[in-house]
Amino acid sequence: MKLKQVSEELSNVDLLIYLLVRFPEIFTINYNLAQSKFRLSFLLKIKIENDQYIRFKKGFLASFRAYNELSGFNHSSPRISKKFIKPWTLLQVTLRKERISLEEVNLISSLVVNEYKDGLVFDTRGKSYFDNKTIDREELIEYLLPRKKKNEEENLIAFRESGKVYIYDK
């Protein structure tokens, strides 16, 4: 007997899997539809000094404001936080919005990678399924991201461990 999967639930799971596969620098993703919140976490193998963090945060927020102005969006700026967990640092970017675009994820990821490339933990175990299919992956992510989901209680968290992606509904 084959189980039937609901397409709305499947697309949220597919979205998180795709983002973790596409962006190996993202450590975890928390997607809370009820609170309209996305949280992207990056793991650093270094301790971020406070002055470096403040400089990064100012540049990050300025870049995001410029992106919002150029794209014509009037979204609130993301919230950036850091947690030091000896000897690691967890850098988190939280966006309060119903939808997130591929450009926003790419911008966030690029800014973090440019600043902390030597200290950032990447999962580079294998080649992405989408490596040679640029058009397919862009179409897939654009299909998954803007959809309004019916299940307003959904609170998904995704992470990778040992080359596998795990997704849980909190």
C-alpha positions as CSV (number, residue, x, y, z in Angstrom):
1,M,0.0,0.0,0.0
2,K,1.4,3.4,-1.0
3,L,1.0,6.3,1.4
4,K,-0.3,9.6,-0.1
5,Q,1.7,12.7,0.9
6,V,0.1,16.1,1.1
7,S,1.7,18.4,-1.4
8,E,1.9,21.4,1.0
9,E,3.7,19.4,3.7
10,L,6.0,17.8,1.1
11,S,7.0,21.2,-0.4
12,N,8.0,22.6,3.1
13,V,10.2,19.5,3.6
14,D,11.6,19.7,0.1
15,L,12.4,23.4,0.6
16,L,14.4,22.7,3.7
17,I,16.2,19.8,2.1
18,Y,17.0,21.8,-1.0
19,L,18.3,24.8,1.0
20,L,20.6,22.6,3.1
21,V,21.9,20.8,0.1
22,R,22.3,23.9,-2.0
23,F,24.0,25.9,0.8
24,P,26.4,23.6,2.6
25,E,27.5,26.5,4.9
26,I,24.1,26.7,6.5
27,F,24.2,24.6,9.7
28,T,20.5,24.5,10.6
29,I,17.2,26.0,9.4
30,N,14.2,26.7,11.6
31,Y,11.0,27.5,9.7
32,N,8.1,28.4,11.9
33,L,5.1,29.2,9.7
34,A,2.8,30.1,12.6
35,Q,5.2,32.9,13.7
36,S,6.3,33.7,10.1
37,K,9.9,33.2,11.0
38,F,12.9,31.7,9.3
39,R,16.1,31.2,11.3
40,L,19.3,30.3,9.5
41,S,22.3,29.2,11.6
42,F,25.9,29.0,10.7
43,L,28.5,27.2,12.7
44,L,32.0,28.8,13.1
45,K,35.0,27.0,14.5
46,I,36.4,30.2,15.9
47,K,35.3,32.6,18.6
48,I,34.1,35.9,17.1
49,E,35.6,38.9,18.8
50,N,33.0,41.5,19.7
51,D,34.4,44.3,17.6
52,Q,34.5,42.1,14.5
53,Y,30.9,41.0,15.2
54,I,29.7,44.6,15.5
55,R,31.5,45.5,12.3
56,F,30.0,42.5,10.5
57,K,26.5,43.2,11.8
58,K,26.6,46.8,10.6
59,G,27.7,45.8,7.2
60,F,25.2,43.0,7.0
61,L,22.3,45.2,7.9
62,A,23.4,47.9,5.5
63,S,23.6,45.3,2.7
64,F,20.2,44.0,3.5
65,R,18.7,47.5,3.6
66,A,20.2,48.2,0.2
67,Y,18.8,44.9,-1.1
68,N,15.3,45.8,0.2
69,E,15.5,49.3,-1.4
70,L,16.7,47.9,-4.8
71,S,14.1,45.1,-4.9
72,G,11.3,47.4,-3.8
73,F,10.5,45.4,-0.7
74,N,9.8,47.1,2.7
75,H,10.6,44.2,5.0
76,S,12.0,44.5,8.4
77,S,15.7,43.9,8.8
78,P,16.9,40.5,9.9
79,R,18.0,39.9,13.5
80,I,21.5,38.7,13.9
81,S,22.8,37.0,17.1
82,K,25.7,34.9,18.2
83,K,26.2,32.3,20.8
84,F,29.6,31.1,22.0
85,I,29.7,27.4,22.7
86,K,33.3,26.6,23.6
87,P,35.2,26.4,21.2
88,W,32.5,27.1,18.6
89,T,30.3,30.1,17.7
90,L,26.8,29.8,16.4
91,L,25.8,32.7,14.2
92,Q,22.0,33.0,13.7
93,V,20.1,35.2,11.2
94,T,16.3,35.5,11.9
95,L,13.9,36.9,9.4
96,R,10.3,37.6,10.4
97,K,8.2,37.1,7.3
98,E,5.9,34.6,5.6
99,R,8.1,34.0,2.6
100,I,11.8,34.1,1.9
101,S,13.3,34.3,-1.5
102,L,16.3,32.5,-3.0
103,E,18.0,35.9,-3.4
104,E,17.7,36.6,0.3
105,V,19.1,33.2,1.3
106,N,21.9,33.7,-1.2
107,L,22.6,37.2,0.1
108,I,22.7,36.1,3.8
109,S,24.9,33.1,2.9
110,S,27.3,35.2,0.8
111,L,27.7,37.8,3.5
112,V,28.5,35.2,6.1
113,V,30.9,33.3,3.9
114,N,32.7,36.5,2.8
115,E,33.2,37.5,6.4
116,Y,34.0,34.2,8.1
117,K,35.2,31.9,5.2
118,D,38.2,30.6,7.1
119,G,36.3,29.9,10.3
120,L,33.0,28.6,8.8
121,V,32.1,24.9,9.0
122,F,31.0,23.6,5.6
123,D,29.4,20.2,4.8
124,T,31.2,19.2,1.6
125,R,30.9,15.5,1.7
126,G,29.3,15.0,-1.7
127,K,28.4,16.8,-4.9
128,S,25.0,18.4,-5.0
129,Y,22.4,16.7,-7.1
130,F,21.7,20.1,-8.7
131,D,25.3,20.9,-9.7
132,N,24.8,20.5,-13.4
133,K,21.1,21.5,-13.4
134,T,21.2,25.3,-12.6
135,I,17.9,26.0,-14.4
136,D,16.1,23.1,-12.7
137,R,17.2,24.1,-9.2
138,E,16.3,27.8,-9.7
139,E,12.8,26.8,-10.9
140,L,12.4,24.3,-8.0
141,I,13.3,26.8,-5.3
142,E,11.2,29.6,-6.8
143,Y,8.3,27.1,-6.9
144,L,8.7,26.1,-3.3
145,L,9.5,29.4,-1.6
146,P,6.5,31.6,-2.5
147,R,3.7,29.1,-1.8
148,K,1.3,30.0,1.0
149,K,1.0,26.9,3.3
150,K,-2.3,25.8,4.7
151,N,-0.9,24.3,7.9
152,E,-0.3,27.4,10.1
153,E,0.9,25.4,13.0
154,E,4.0,24.0,11.2
155,N,7.3,24.6,12.9
156,L,10.1,22.7,11.1
157,I,13.7,22.4,12.0
158,A,16.3,21.0,9.6
159,F,19.9,20.1,10.1
160,R,22.6,17.9,8.6
161,E,24.6,15.2,10.3
162,S,27.1,12.8,8.7
163,G,26.1,13.8,5.2
164,K,22.3,13.3,5.9
165,V,19.6,15.9,6.2
166,Y,17.1,15.5,9.1
167,I,13.9,17.4,9.4
168,Y,11.6,17.5,12.5
169,D,8.3,19.2,13.2
170,K,8.7,20.7,16.7
